Amino acid sequence: LKPANYFKDLQISDQTLVTVTPVSHNSLHVYKVTCLAIGDTKITLTVGNKPSSTLARPVKVSSTMNIICSKPHTITLLPSIPGPTDTTLPPCPIQARQGRQAAQAYLDL
């Protein structure tokens, strides 16, 4: 089998609803799908080999996934705030693990 005869093809039913970006992986086909609008679409990935002198009857396989883009029911935000790593400092009086966090109203979390 020649690697040049291998192919993969990704078809998106409605390209106005999602964007698909390949994610690097050495043995799997991995894609990041991002919803752009509310709606349903299908994504079909087909992989296989093209005919060659060493492969007279190539095989191809397809897999179709339904993608449903909708508004989330709820959103939960959890801060990821690392504590000080310097052991010579005294402990912080307010820790993020206490359920309270100081934040500026005009700055992004």
All heavy atoms as an XYZ file, in Angstrom:
821
protein
N       0.836     -1.186      0.000
C       0.000      0.000      0.000
C       0.875      1.240      0.000
O       1.796      1.367      0.797
C      -0.901      0.014      1.230
C      -1.903     -1.124      1.342
C      -2.616     -1.042      2.671
C      -2.878     -1.104      0.219
N       0.537      2.147     -0.891
C       1.299      3.392     -0.994
C       0.557      4.497     -0.239
O      -0.630      4.712     -0.466
C       1.457      3.775     -2.460
C       2.215      2.751     -3.270
C       2.249      3.147     -4.726
C       2.937      2.077     -5.545
N       2.900      2.373     -6.966
N       1.242      5.210      0.629
C       0.581      6.287      1.363
C      -0.016      7.356      0.442
O      -1.003      8.003      0.795
C       1.690      6.873      2.235
C       2.700      5.791      2.350
C       2.616      5.010      1.076
N       0.545      7.525     -0.757
C       0.024      8.539     -1.675
C      -1.368      8.173     -2.186
O      -2.118      9.053     -2.616
C       0.980      8.708     -2.857
N      -1.742      6.896     -2.135
C      -3.049      6.462     -2.612
C      -4.122      6.507     -1.527
O      -5.271      6.201     -1.784
C      -2.968      5.044     -3.180
C      -2.193      5.024     -4.478
O      -2.051      6.037     -5.149
N      -1.666      3.866     -4.830
N      -3.749      6.877     -0.320
C      -4.696      7.000      0.786
C      -5.417      8.338      0.680
O      -4.840      9.350      0.311
C      -3.942      6.898      2.111
C      -4.775      7.216      3.315
C      -5.675      6.290      3.827
C      -4.678      8.447      3.933
C      -6.449      6.585      4.919
C      -5.447      8.756      5.037
C      -6.340      7.817      5.526
O      -7.116      8.109      6.609
N      -6.708      8.380      1.013
C      -7.425      9.651      1.002
C      -8.376      9.741      2.187
O      -8.774      8.733      2.776
C      -8.204      9.837     -0.307
C      -9.432      8.979     -0.410
C     -10.659      9.442      0.019
C      -9.363      7.701     -0.944
C     -11.790      8.648     -0.070
C     -10.477      6.900     -1.048
C     -11.706      7.379     -0.610
N      -8.723     10.965      2.541
C      -9.776     11.246      3.513
C     -10.557     12.438      2.990
O      -9.998     13.362      2.389
C      -9.220     11.502      4.910
C      -8.296     12.686      5.030
C      -7.774     12.811      6.435
C      -6.740     13.924      6.504
N      -6.191     14.073      7.833
N     -11.862     12.398      3.178
C     -12.740     13.442      2.669
C     -13.782     13.754      3.734
O     -14.409     12.848      4.281
C     -13.423     12.975      1.380
C     -14.345     14.035      0.804
O     -13.957     15.215      0.805
O     -15.460     13.671      0.380
N     -13.951     15.024      4.048
C     -14.917     15.459      5.052
C     -15.969     16.316      4.367
O     -15.634     17.339      3.758
C     -14.213     16.245      6.161
C     -15.069     16.616      7.361
C     -15.381     15.365      8.173
C     -14.355     17.620      8.233
N     -17.213     15.903      4.452
C     -18.331     16.637      3.857
C     -19.213     17.192      4.965
O     -19.560     16.473      5.904
C     -19.161     15.720      2.956
C     -18.408     15.190      1.768
C     -18.077     16.282      0.767
O     -18.878     17.178      0.512
N     -16.882     16.229      0.213
N     -19.601     18.472      4.833
C     -20.481     19.128      5.798
C     -21.767     19.477      5.074
O     -21.737     20.140      4.033
C     -19.822     20.402      6.370
C     -18.462     20.070      6.972
C     -20.726     21.059      7.397
C     -17.632     21.289      7.307
N     -22.908     19.040      5.619
C     -24.187     19.296      4.959
C     -24.497     20.782      4.870
O     -24.908     21.270      3.831
C     -25.326     18.587      5.700
O     -25.152     17.209      5.651
N     -24.336     21.521      5.967
C     -24.637     22.954      5.988
C     -23.437     23.699      6.567
O     -23.256     23.756      7.780
C     -25.894     23.219      6.813
C     -26.369     24.663      6.729
O     -25.639     25.512      6.169
O     -27.474     24.943      7.214
N     -22.623     24.271      5.688
C     -21.393     24.936      6.130
C     -21.642     26.278      6.798
O     -20.717     26.868      7.354
C     -20.446     25.095      4.948
C     -19.953     23.771      4.420
C     -18.908     23.928      3.341
O     -18.560     25.027      2.942
N     -18.392     22.812      2.847
N     -22.882     26.770      6.773
C     -23.180     28.024      7.466
C     -23.389     27.804      8.961
O     -23.360     28.749      9.736
C     -24.430     28.699      6.880
O     -25.564     27.843      7.080
C     -24.258     28.998      5.405
N     -23.583     26.534      9.382
C     -23.836     26.241     10.792
C     -22.581     25.929     11.593
O     -22.522     26.215     12.785
C     -24.798     25.056     10.935
C     -26.252     25.320     10.602
C     -27.070     24.057     10.781
C     -26.808     26.420     11.473
N     -21.589     25.299     10.960
C     -20.398     24.858     11.705
C     -19.120     25.122     10.926
O     -19.136     25.234      9.703
C     -20.468     23.341     12.036
C     -21.605     23.029     12.964
C     -20.530     22.505     10.794
N     -18.032     25.228     11.671
C     -16.695     25.181     11.084
C     -16.017     23.940     11.633
O     -16.237     23.551     12.777
C     -15.845     26.424     11.427
O     -15.719     26.513     12.846
C     -16.454     27.686     10.883
N     -15.194     23.310     10.806
C     -14.493     22.100     11.207
C     -13.006     22.327     11.000
O     -12.571     22.705      9.915
C     -14.979     20.882     10.387
C     -14.237     19.635     10.813
C     -16.479     20.692     10.552
N     -12.235     22.092     12.060
C     -10.789     22.288     12.030
C     -10.103     20.975     12.395
O     -10.430     20.386     13.432
C     -10.382     23.367     13.051
O     -11.168     24.529     12.842
C      -8.920     23.704     12.939
N      -9.156     20.503     11.572
C      -8.440     19.279     11.938
C      -7.530     19.507     13.145
O      -6.950     20.576     13.310
C      -7.618     18.936     10.697
C      -7.676     20.121      9.818
C      -8.764     21.018     10.277
N      -7.461     18.490     14.002
C      -6.588     18.517     15.179
C      -5.516     17.456     14.957
O      -5.825     16.321     14.595
C      -7.387     18.208     16.463
C      -6.477     18.157     17.675
C      -8.494     19.238     16.663
N      -4.279     17.816     15.159
C      -3.163     16.905     14.889
C      -3.192     15.692     15.820
O      -3.326     15.829     17.037
C      -1.840     17.657     15.061
O      -0.769     16.791     14.846
N      -3.109     14.519     15.216
C      -3.024     13.257     15.958
C      -2.329     12.251     15.058
O      -2.588     12.210     13.863
C      -4.419     12.762     16.349
C      -4.381     11.690     17.388
N      -4.084     10.389     17.111
C      -4.604     11.751     18.725
C      -4.135      9.678     18.225
N      -4.445     10.487     19.225
N      -1.437     11.421     15.619
C      -0.635     10.536     14.782
C      -1.363      9.270     14.336
O      -0.931      8.626     13.395
C       0.701     10.180     15.435
C       0.585      9.908     16.905
O      -0.338     10.347     17.542
N       1.534      9.202     17.458
N      -2.486      8.877     14.944
C      -3.126      7.634     14.515
C      -4.641      7.724     14.352
O      -5.255      6.755     13.932
C      -2.788      6.512     15.496
O      -3.306      6.825     16.773
N      -5.250      8.861     14.679
C      -6.698      9.018     14.573
C      -7.042     10.234     13.719
O      -6.225     11.138     13.546
C      -7.329      9.202     15.954
C      -7.171      8.073     16.952
C      -7.719      8.490     18.308
C      -7.873      6.823     16.468
N      -8.271     10.267     13.217
C      -8.791     11.447     12.536
C      -9.564     12.245     13.581
O     -10.631     11.821     14.020
C      -9.710     11.059     11.383
C      -9.021     10.254     10.331
N      -8.144     10.817      9.432
C      -9.052      8.938     10.040
C      -7.686      9.875      8.631
N      -8.209      8.722      8.984
N      -9.026     13.389     13.992
C      -9.623     14.193     15.045
C      -9.941     15.567     14.468
O      -9.107     16.182     13.804
C      -8.671     14.334     16.259
C      -9.303     15.168     17.355
C      -8.281     12.958     16.784
N     -11.172     16.040     14.734
C     -11.611     17.339     14.240
C     -12.293     18.107     15.364
O     -12.976     17.519     16.201
C     -12.606     17.173     13.086
C     -11.987     16.560     11.858
C     -11.986     15.187     11.660
C     -11.391     17.356     10.899
C     -11.413     14.617     10.540
C     -10.814     16.795      9.780
C     -10.824     15.430      9.601
O     -10.246     14.885      8.495
N     -12.111     19.420     15.357
C     -12.809     20.301     16.291
C     -13.964     20.935     15.523
O     -13.756     21.576     14.488
C     -11.872     21.384     16.818
C     -12.553     22.376     17.722
C     -11.589     23.465     18.157
C     -12.309     24.513     18.981
N     -11.419     25.619     19.330
N     -15.191     20.765     16.019
C     -16.384     21.310     15.376
C     -16.887     22.462     16.226
O     -17.124     22.302     17.424
C     -17.481     20.230     15.228
C     -18.726     20.819     14.593
C     -16.961     19.054     14.418
N     -17.052     23.628     15.605
C     -17.532     24.816     16.298
C     -18.842     25.273     15.672
O     -18.922     25.460     14.456
C     -16.499     25.962     16.202
O     -15.247     25.493     16.719
C     -16.946     27.173     16.989
N     -19.870     25.433     16.501
C     -21.169     25.899     16.012
C     -21.128     27.402     15.774
O     -20.620     28.159     16.596
C     -22.268     25.564     17.020
S     -22.605     23.809     17.156
N     -21.676     27.825     14.635
C     -21.750     29.243     14.292
C     -23.159     29.788     14.438
O     -23.355     30.998     14.534
C     -21.278     29.448     12.849
C     -19.866     28.965     12.530
C     -19.591     29.105     11.046
C     -18.842     29.722     13.355
N     -24.156     28.903     14.413
C     -25.553     29.297     14.508
C     -26.343     28.125     15.069
O     -25.831     27.011     15.184
C     -26.084     29.689     13.133
N     -27.593     28.370     15.392
C     -28.460     27.319     15.913
C     -29.039     26.522     14.756
O     -29.502     27.093     13.766
C     -29.577     27.933     16.779
C     -28.949     28.590     18.013
C     -30.599     26.881     17.176
C     -29.916     29.338     18.874
N     -29.005     25.189     14.870
C     -29.556     24.334     13.827
C     -28.924     22.955     13.864
O     -28.100     22.648     14.725
N     -29.318     22.109     12.916
C     -28.806     20.736     12.811
C     -28.116     20.555     11.471
O     -28.575     21.086     10.460
C     -29.941     19.715     12.901
C     -30.695     19.789     14.217
O     -30.264     20.549     15.104
O     -31.714     19.091     14.345
N     -27.037     19.796     11.469
C     -26.342     19.458     10.232
C     -25.694     18.088     10.388
O     -25.700     17.518     11.477
C     -25.298     20.533      9.857
O     -24.789     20.269      8.557
C     -24.155     20.573     10.848
N     -25.164     17.578      9.310
C     -24.474     16.291      9.331
C     -23.067     16.466      8.785
O     -22.844     17.257      7.882
C     -25.217     15.261      8.494
C     -26.536     14.851      9.085
C     -27.188     13.770      8.269
C     -28.515     13.404      8.915
N     -29.125     12.244      8.307
N     -22.144     15.705      9.362
C     -20.761     15.679      8.903
C     -20.444     14.231      8.533
O     -20.701     13.320      9.319
C     -19.802     16.186      9.988
C     -20.088     17.645     10.314
C     -18.360     16.006      9.569
C     -19.264     18.198     11.442
N     -19.903     14.029      7.332
C     -19.544     12.687      6.884
C     -18.052     12.632      6.598
O     -17.541     13.419      5.802
C     -20.335     12.304      5.619
O     -21.725     12.381      5.901
C     -19.991     10.896      5.165
N     -17.367     11.710      7.260
C     -15.940     11.484      7.034
C     -15.791     10.180      6.258
O     -16.295      9.137      6.680
C     -15.183     11.385      8.363
C     -13.696     11.044      8.269
C     -12.930     12.137      7.534
C     -13.109     10.805      9.645
N     -15.121     10.255      5.122
C     -14.847      9.080      4.299
C     -13.342      8.903      4.198
O     -12.627      9.850      3.876
C     -15.448      9.235      2.889
O     -16.841      9.496      3.011
C     -15.243      7.985      2.057
N     -12.856      7.698      4.495
C     -11.437      7.371      4.362
C     -11.310      6.115      3.516
O     -12.202      5.273      3.500
C     -10.738      7.173      5.728
C     -10.714      8.444      6.526
C     -11.397      6.062      6.517
N     -10.200      6.008      2.808
C      -9.998      4.824      1.984
C      -8.731      4.914      1.164
O      -7.867      5.756      1.405
N      -8.646      4.035      0.172
C      -7.502      3.981     -0.729
C      -7.992      4.098     -2.163
O      -9.096      3.653     -2.494
C      -6.744      2.664     -0.556
C      -6.080      2.581      0.791
O      -5.204      3.357      1.095
N      -6.517      1.643      1.612
N      -7.152      4.673     -3.014
C      -7.443      4.764     -4.447
C      -6.892      3.512     -5.132
O      -5.954      2.887     -4.624
C      -6.791      6.014     -5.037
C      -7.294      7.304     -4.432
C      -6.521      8.487     -4.949
C      -6.913      9.754     -4.224
N      -6.065     10.874     -4.600
N      -7.452      3.123     -6.279
C      -6.918      1.958     -6.994
C      -5.466      2.194     -7.423
O      -5.070      3.312     -7.752
C      -7.817      1.836     -8.214
C      -8.983      2.714     -7.969
C      -8.601      3.719     -6.942
N      -4.678      1.141     -7.379
C      -3.282      1.213     -7.816
C      -2.883     -0.152     -8.370
O      -3.665     -1.104     -8.353
C      -2.377      1.610     -6.655
O      -2.320      0.581     -5.692
N      -1.643     -0.259     -8.827
C      -1.164     -1.533     -9.371
C      -1.070     -2.605     -8.285
O      -1.198     -3.791     -8.566
C       0.195     -1.332    -10.042
O       1.117     -0.837     -9.092
N      -0.885     -2.200     -7.049
C      -0.783     -3.169     -5.951
C      -2.104     -3.367     -5.214
O      -2.212     -4.243     -4.362
C       0.278     -2.721     -4.936
O      -0.075     -1.427     -4.439
C       1.658     -2.683     -5.568
N      -3.105     -2.537     -5.532
C      -4.403     -2.618     -4.857
C      -5.509     -2.456     -5.899
O      -5.956     -1.347     -6.174
C      -4.499     -1.539     -3.772
C      -5.717     -1.572     -2.870
C      -5.784     -2.881     -2.091
C      -5.695     -0.401     -1.921
N      -5.907     -3.559     -6.466
C      -6.890     -3.518     -7.554
C      -8.295     -3.195     -7.060
O      -9.075     -2.536     -7.755
C      -6.902     -4.855     -8.283
N      -8.655     -3.660     -5.869
C      -9.990     -3.412     -5.330
C      -9.879     -2.674     -3.996
O      -9.922     -3.284     -2.931
C     -10.742     -4.718     -5.169
C     -10.992     -5.394     -6.497
C     -11.863     -6.599     -6.422
N     -11.860     -7.282     -5.123
C     -12.176     -8.544     -4.970
N     -12.496     -9.270     -6.009
N     -12.178     -9.091     -3.775
N      -9.752     -1.362     -4.048
C      -9.598     -0.596     -2.802
C     -10.911     -0.541     -2.017
O     -11.978     -0.803     -2.546
C      -9.191      0.793     -3.285
C      -9.785      0.884     -4.637
C      -9.743     -0.498     -5.218
N     -10.790     -0.187     -0.769
C     -11.938     -0.087      0.132
C     -12.022      1.337      0.652
O     -11.016      1.986      0.886
C     -11.773     -1.073      1.317
C     -12.897     -0.917      2.318
C     -11.702     -2.495      0.818
N     -13.264      1.797      0.834
C     -13.474      3.075      1.507
C     -14.581      2.892      2.540
O     -15.480      2.064      2.372
C     -13.806      4.195      0.527
C     -15.126      4.070     -0.183
C     -15.356      5.256     -1.080
C     -16.685      5.108     -1.812
N     -16.957      6.242     -2.666
N     -14.484      3.644      3.633
C     -15.429      3.557      4.736
C     -15.888      4.962      5.083
O     -15.081      5.896      5.118
C     -14.776      2.889      5.975
C     -15.731      2.852      7.143
C     -14.284      1.504      5.642
N     -17.197      5.103      5.352
C     -17.757      6.404      5.716
C     -18.421      6.328      7.085
O     -18.953      5.287      7.465
C     -18.796      6.854      4.692
O     -18.201      7.073      3.450
N     -18.388      7.445      7.782
C     -19.083      7.570      9.063
C     -19.754      8.935      9.087
O     -19.116      9.947      8.791
C     -18.097      7.437     10.221
O     -18.780      7.566     11.454
N     -21.049      8.956      9.420
C     -21.811     10.198      9.458
C     -22.195     10.517     10.896
O     -22.642      9.638     11.632
C     -23.079     10.086      8.589
O     -22.675      9.806      7.246
C     -23.880     11.369      8.613
N     -22.001     11.774     11.285
C     -22.344     12.235     12.623
C     -23.362     13.353     12.518
O     -23.226     14.241     11.669
C     -21.103     12.745     13.357
C     -20.133     11.650     13.700
S     -18.411     12.096     13.437
C     -18.264     11.970     11.692
N     -24.378     13.319     13.364
C     -25.341     14.410     13.453
C     -24.801     15.446     14.422
O     -24.421     15.112     15.546
C     -26.701     13.906     13.939
C     -27.365     13.018     12.929
O     -27.313     13.295     11.743
N     -27.991     11.966     13.388
N     -24.782     16.693     14.002
C     -24.322     17.795     14.852
C     -25.534     18.669     15.150
O     -26.202     19.144     14.237
C     -23.235     18.635     14.143
C     -22.089     17.739     13.662
C     -22.732     19.740     15.051
C     -21.334     17.030     14.751
N     -25.807     18.859     16.431
C     -26.946     19.672     16.855
C     -26.397     20.887     17.596
O     -25.787     20.751     18.661
C     -27.892     18.865     17.759
C     -28.398     17.637     17.011
C     -29.043     19.736     18.242
C     -29.133     16.647     17.867
N     -26.612     22.056     17.022
C     -26.160     23.305     17.635
C     -27.375     23.985     18.265
O     -28.340     24.287     17.571
C     -25.529     24.219     16.589
S     -24.073     23.513     15.794
N     -27.315     24.209     19.564
C     -28.436     24.844     20.256
C     -27.911     25.707     21.386
O     -26.733     25.647     21.736
C     -29.402     23.786     20.799
O     -28.768     23.009     21.777
N     -28.798     26.482     21.958
C     -28.429     27.303     23.107
C     -28.291     26.388     24.316
O     -29.092     25.481     24.511
C     -29.507     28.351     23.390
C     -29.570     29.446     22.373
C     -30.582     30.487     22.783
C     -30.669     31.583     21.749
N     -31.662     32.598     22.116
N     -27.271     26.608     25.139
C     -27.124     25.776     26.336
C     -28.215     26.089     27.352
O     -28.688     27.227     27.451
C     -25.744     26.156     26.872
C     -25.473     27.503     26.303
C     -26.202     27.573     25.000
N     -28.616     25.073     28.106
C     -29.615     25.254     29.154
C     -29.031     26.077     30.301
O     -29.657     26.997     30.813
C     -30.096     23.887     29.657
C     -31.128     23.978     30.723
N     -30.819     23.893     32.048
C     -32.463     24.161     30.657
C     -31.918     24.019     32.760
N     -32.926     24.178     31.932
N     -27.819     25.730     30.696
C     -27.116     26.484     31.739
C     -25.636     26.561     31.384
O     -25.131     25.759     30.608
C     -27.238     25.804     33.125
O     -26.664     24.504     33.041
C     -28.673     25.709     33.586
N     -24.981     27.527     31.969
C     -23.533     27.677     31.823
C     -22.947     27.836     33.221
O     -23.447     28.628     34.021
C     -23.165     28.902     30.959
C     -23.660     28.721     29.531
C     -21.665     29.135     30.973
C     -23.421     29.914     28.648
N     -21.910     27.076     33.506
C     -21.231     27.167     34.796
C     -19.804     27.619     34.559
O     -19.101     27.048     33.737
C     -21.232     25.799     35.498
O     -22.572     25.358     35.645
C     -20.577     25.890     36.865
N     -19.404     28.651     35.276
C     -18.028     29.150     35.184
C     -17.302     28.817     36.477
O     -17.787     29.113     37.569
C     -18.019     30.664     34.968
C     -18.697     31.179     33.698
C     -18.692     32.702     33.687
C     -17.981     30.653     32.480
N     -16.153     28.184     36.353
C     -15.326     27.882     37.510
C     -13.965     28.532     37.317
O     -13.312     28.301     36.300
C     -15.152     26.371     37.660
C     -16.440     25.577     37.915
C     -16.143     24.086     37.893
C     -17.028     25.969     39.249
N     -13.533     29.342     38.274
C     -12.226     29.977     38.110
C     -11.099     28.967     38.281
O     -11.189     28.041     39.077
C     -12.196     31.028     39.226
C     -13.116     30.487     40.259
C     -14.180     29.722     39.518
N     -10.065     29.149     37.510
C      -8.857     28.348     37.647
C      -7.748     29.302     38.081
O      -7.061     29.896     37.263
C      -8.515     27.675     36.320
O      -7.293     26.987     36.435
N      -7.613     29.453     39.378
C      -6.680     30.429     39.937
C      -5.613     29.681     40.724
O      -5.904     29.085     41.762
C      -7.413     31.436     40.843
C      -8.522     32.124     40.041
C      -6.446     32.440     41.439
C      -9.482     32.919     40.869
N      -4.393     29.675     40.211
C      -3.338     28.968     40.950
C      -2.944     29.729     42.212
O      -2.974     30.960     42.245
C      -2.184     28.921     39.949
C      -2.418     30.082     39.047
C      -3.912     30.287     38.986
N      -2.635     28.978     43.242
C      -2.155     29.596     44.476
C      -0.687     29.957     44.345
O      -0.019     29.588     43.382
N      -0.160     30.685     45.307
C       1.259     31.049     45.240
C       2.141     29.812     45.359
O       1.836     28.879     46.097
C       1.454     31.989     46.431
C       0.266     31.810     47.298
C      -0.828     31.224     46.470
N       3.220     29.814     44.605
C       4.149     28.676     44.639
C       5.344     28.942     45.549
O       6.090     28.020     45.858
C       4.654     28.371     43.220
O       5.244     29.546     42.673
C       3.521     27.892     42.330
N       5.501     30.173     45.964
C       6.619     30.531     46.840
C       6.257     30.144     48.278
O       5.343     30.704     48.884
C       6.899     32.030     46.741
C       8.160     32.434     47.474
O       8.772     31.577     48.147
O       8.539     33.619     47.358
N       6.954     29.166     48.840
C       6.641     28.673     50.181
C       7.051     29.646     51.284
O       6.633     29.474     52.428
C       7.333     27.319     50.416
O       8.736     27.484     50.219
C       6.786     26.265     49.479
N       7.831     30.681     50.942
C       8.236     31.647     51.963
C       7.153     32.692     52.218
O       7.211     33.400     53.210
C       9.536     32.359     51.550
O       9.305     33.090     50.337
C      10.667     31.369     51.360
N       6.145     32.750     51.325
C       5.055     33.707     51.512
C       4.022     33.154     52.486
O       3.802     31.946     52.545
C       4.374     33.991     50.178
C       5.214     34.700     49.121
C       4.435     34.782     47.806
C       5.583     36.097     49.581
N       3.366     34.040     53.241
C       2.283     33.554     54.115
C       1.082     33.141     53.256
O       0.952     33.580     52.116
C       1.948     34.780     54.987
C       2.415     35.941     54.190
C       3.588     35.456     53.360
N       0.210     32.266     53.765
C      -0.949     31.843     52.969
C      -1.882     33.018     52.682
O      -2.011     33.944     53.480
C      -1.624     30.795     53.852
C      -1.106     31.031     55.227
C       0.247     31.656     55.084
N      -2.512     32.972     51.547
C      -3.443     34.026     51.139
C      -4.688     33.957     52.018
O      -5.220     32.871     52.257
C      -3.813     33.832     49.670
S      -4.882     35.132     49.026
N      -5.189     35.099     52.512
C      -6.368     35.061     53.389
C      -7.642     34.607     52.654
O      -8.515     34.032     53.260
C      -6.503     36.490     53.897
C      -5.726     37.315     52.939
C      -4.673     36.435     52.341
N      -7.752     34.884     51.381
C      -8.915     34.424     50.611
C      -8.412     33.470     49.547
O      -7.643     33.847     48.687
C      -9.658     35.606     49.956
C     -10.489     36.341     50.968
C     -10.528     35.127     48.815
C     -11.409     37.390     50.363
N      -8.823     32.239     49.643
C      -8.452     31.237     48.661
C      -9.642     31.003     47.728
O     -10.793     31.073     48.141
C      -8.082     29.917     49.338
C      -6.822     29.986     50.172
C      -5.577     30.127     49.305
O      -5.525     29.625     48.191
N      -4.581     30.825     49.818
N      -9.349     30.670     46.461
C     -10.403     30.390     45.484
C     -11.219     29.171     45.894
O     -12.377     29.045     45.559
C      -9.792     30.170     44.097
N     -10.600     28.283     46.686
C     -11.298     27.068     47.104
C     -12.375     27.361     48.147
O     -13.172     26.509     48.488
C     -10.295     26.048     47.630
C      -9.374     25.526     46.531
C      -8.301     24.614     47.048
N      -7.166     25.243     47.714
C      -6.245     25.971     47.100
N      -6.313     26.191     45.825
N      -5.243     26.488     47.769
N     -12.409     28.557     48.704
C     -13.412     28.913     49.704
C     -14.735     29.311     49.058
O     -15.697     29.574     49.749
C     -12.914     30.073     50.560
C     -11.730     29.684     51.429
C     -11.177     30.875     52.173
O     -11.298     32.009     51.724
N     -10.574     30.616     53.316
N     -14.787     29.370     47.741
C     -16.038     29.718     47.077
C     -16.204     31.206     46.829
O     -17.207     31.629     46.289
N     -15.241     32.001     47.209
C     -15.310     33.441     46.983
C     -14.054     33.873     46.249
O     -12.968     33.368     46.499
C     -15.408     34.207     48.295
C     -16.652     33.911     49.054
C     -16.688     34.689     50.328
N     -17.873     34.326     51.089
C     -18.139     34.792     52.261
N     -17.317     35.645     52.829
N     -19.220     34.423     52.890
N     -14.241     34.821     45.352
C     -13.086     35.306     44.609
C     -13.257     36.791     44.347
O     -14.324     37.221     43.900
C     -12.947     34.550     43.280
C     -11.777     34.983     42.455
C     -10.446     34.800     43.185
O     -10.244     33.814     43.853
N      -9.560     35.755     43.082
N     -12.246     37.559     44.618
C     -12.264     38.986     44.322
C     -12.017     39.177     42.834
O     -11.181     38.512     42.243
C     -11.196     39.708     45.135
N     -12.784     40.065     42.197
C     -12.620     40.336     40.764
C     -12.961     41.787     40.495
O     -13.755     42.401     41.206
C     -13.524     39.426     39.940
N     -12.341     42.352     39.461
C     -12.644     43.708     39.036
C     -13.847     43.663     38.099
O     -13.900     42.841     37.189
C     -11.430     44.305     38.305
C     -10.166     44.383     39.122
C     -10.278     45.375     40.270
O     -11.032     46.334     40.191
N      -9.529     45.149     41.310
N     -14.821     44.524     38.274
C     -16.034     44.519     37.465
C     -15.754     44.875     36.010
O     -16.487     44.468     35.126
C     -17.059     45.496     38.056
N     -14.682     45.615     35.740
C     -14.405     46.065     34.385
C     -13.360     45.208     33.673
O     -13.006     45.481     32.531
C     -13.934     47.532     34.419
C     -12.750     47.773     35.316
C     -11.451     47.643     34.841
C     -12.927     48.090     36.653
C     -10.369     47.849     35.657
C     -11.852     48.305     37.482
C     -10.571     48.169     36.997
O      -9.490     48.363     37.799
N     -12.862     44.134     34.303
C     -11.881     43.240     33.686
C     -12.484     41.858     33.455
O     -13.345     41.418     34.194
C     -10.646     43.095     34.595
C      -9.822     44.357     34.837
C      -8.702     44.064     35.822
C      -9.233     44.867     33.540
N     -12.009     41.201     32.407
C     -12.432     39.827     32.130
C     -11.928     38.900     33.229
O     -10.862     39.118     33.798
C     -11.878     39.328     30.780
C     -12.544     40.011     29.610
O     -13.663     40.532     29.794
O     -11.946     39.997     28.531
N     -12.718     37.867     33.513
C     -12.251     36.835     34.434
C     -11.229     36.026     33.730
O     -10.374     35.446     34.123
C     -13.416     35.948     34.913
C     -14.463     36.638     35.749
C     -15.582     35.669     36.066
C     -13.866     37.153     37.044
